[in-house]
Amino acid sequence: MTMTETQTLSARKPNGPLARWFSMLWADKFAFFAALFLLLAVLCAVFGPLLLEAVATKQNLRGRNAPPFDIARGWLYVLGADALGRPLLARIVVAAQNTMLVAGAAVLASSLVGGTLGLVAGYSRRSSSQWIMRLGDVIMSFPSLLLAVIVLYMLEPSVANIVLVLAVTRIPIYLRTTRAEVLEVRERMFVQAATVMGALHRRIVFRHILPVILPTLVTIATLDFAFVMLAESSLSFLGIGIQAPEITWGLMVSQGRPYLTNAWWLSFWPGLAIILTTLSLNLLSNWLRIALDPTQRWRLEMGGRKHG
């Protein structure tokens, strides 16, 4: 980037951090609309059960397998009805809470545990770091979905067990990534200078190393959220995930499987919600990778000035 571009960018820099981040998001239209869709999904997860749970569970056998785009029974039936006459739109909105809750809790738990172990394994020069890595290797030696199937087959398929299993299977991702980043960052000059000046190890790790590797972990967590959501949907589809009367998108796809020949919409709409959410998370993670990188961020900032 030339000196003239740098001066122009500094002169047109948006006021406030929120305006700056919004400008960078607006520069990537795919990421912008992905963020809007994810915001809508989060709002459905938070407020959907409060507003539509009674409607989503109320049976109406006269309207069973009602086709989509027919609002004679009301706008909630615009996507059709299931085998018990319950509106699919209301059920998809309500099911967003369980789907998002399981994926979010699993990603948060695995990132905290894996990130902490990775910091210890990367910064410590003791033998404990090797034991931590061997633990990660043991977990990775089992296919994550197969391990989840085995454990949930032996245990009760509750929300807590599903979150626990999915979190454990994703720990090595954060463990290995964090350790690799720490091994590189701890050799940089500013970390060496803090060590020479007598800074405590805790301060070096949390004040100097963690802020550098945090953008990478955030990007990975965004991608991992999509993977965990697909894993939960797969478990629910196999019948060992969240059980009825609870609702998830994967469970709705599974419940609509026997009716694919004459009522395709029972599985199509929740499957479409899964696809759009996963696609939005991938698009947003790609934007985060650039926005959180100081050496690449200027591309979005320049794009925001051109489109803004």
Disulfide bonds with the S-S distance in Angstrom:
none
